[in-house]
């Protein structure tokens, strides 16, 4: 039995805790991956230094394509804009296929890490670890290209524009699953709140649906000293914001989940102390796991807007947009992920009932088209301020082999089970 977890020493260095190590195929497998670590780590840090925003990942995509070609894969570029798909057929014939996905885009954030490989581009950085995801999938591709001892086909999907721009849907619209007909798809995301070397998965919802809304409240401006001569949209906005917060607490079933957040409000001018503005604008987000709850919240928001408009003699319009659906795992494929993780790292390093996140992920579009699973790769550091979408974030290179090992064993086991 070979079990591997990463632990952080008080000095901040990482060491490997190898328990009951024997010279088994598993041991050789992980040793082979660690032999690839120096070059893949260097590649990851290079990608980190040259981040690219959604649908602008030209340099990253070219680098990915170049490496895949070097390893003998069939490469398709420009899928969904700047996406890349590598195709690797096994040494044995087989009709089954599996897709492994990594996202490549960065965020519009000014990096503050002071790392030697920090972003060279002002206002852009890999603050969510997509550079690490790309490196992980490249390591998996490099290994499987050297060890193609499986029946079937593995598709390595390098996706653009995950951060709010719908790159997954763009690839699907460009014929992703017609051109590369995956029987199942899998993806991972680093998770700072899980210890390095730990895997989290859930046989159901992993990430919420993400909707946005904009509300415009139009009244009649006037003098702050004579409010009776105006229709004050600011007071109306205050009542409306409070009313919207009752939807989840009073309309959604207690055993269901939902979030309604008004995150921005614009009205008047801060120096115009005695001016009641004509208009107030609100914007925010709604998060749900269940489509029934999603519909319920949207309907109640519309009803509350209409009722508030009538009560305060205002004109209120609601613009409600659905962006990403919920990311929901197939129970069967989530179980496969958990079993692979337990075999690789031991049961103590696996949470197969991980609580879902109210964050959103456009891998959800792929899971609507094909069954599969999305899982968390622990990288640690949350207690030290390593949080996603933060200007001081950096991916933990020590967990690259863990993620690659998961992708490789998932592909091998899935193809073996469906051969």
Buried (B, 14 or more C-beta within 10 A) or exposed (E): EBBBBBEBEEEEEBEEEEEEBEEEEBBEBBEBBEEBBEBBBEBBBBBBBBBBBBBBBBBBBEBBBEBBEEBEBEBBBEBBBBBBBBBBBBEEEBEBBBBBBBBBBBBEBEBBBEEEBBBEBEEBBBBBBBBBBBBBBBBBBBBBBEBBEBBBBBBBBBBBBBBBBBBBBBBBEBEBBEEBEBBBBBBBBBBBBBBBBBBBBBBEBBBBBBBBBBBBBBBBBBEBEEEEEBBBBBBBBEEBBEBBEEBBEEBBEEEEBBBBBBEEBEBBEEEEEEBBBBBBBBBBBBBBBBEEBBEBBBEBBBBBBEEBBEEBEBEBEBEBEEBBBBBBBBEEBBBBBBBBBBBBBBEEBBBBEBEBBBBBBBBBBBBBBBBBBBBBBBBBBBEEEBEBEBEBBBBBBBBBBBBBBBBBBBBBBBBEEBB
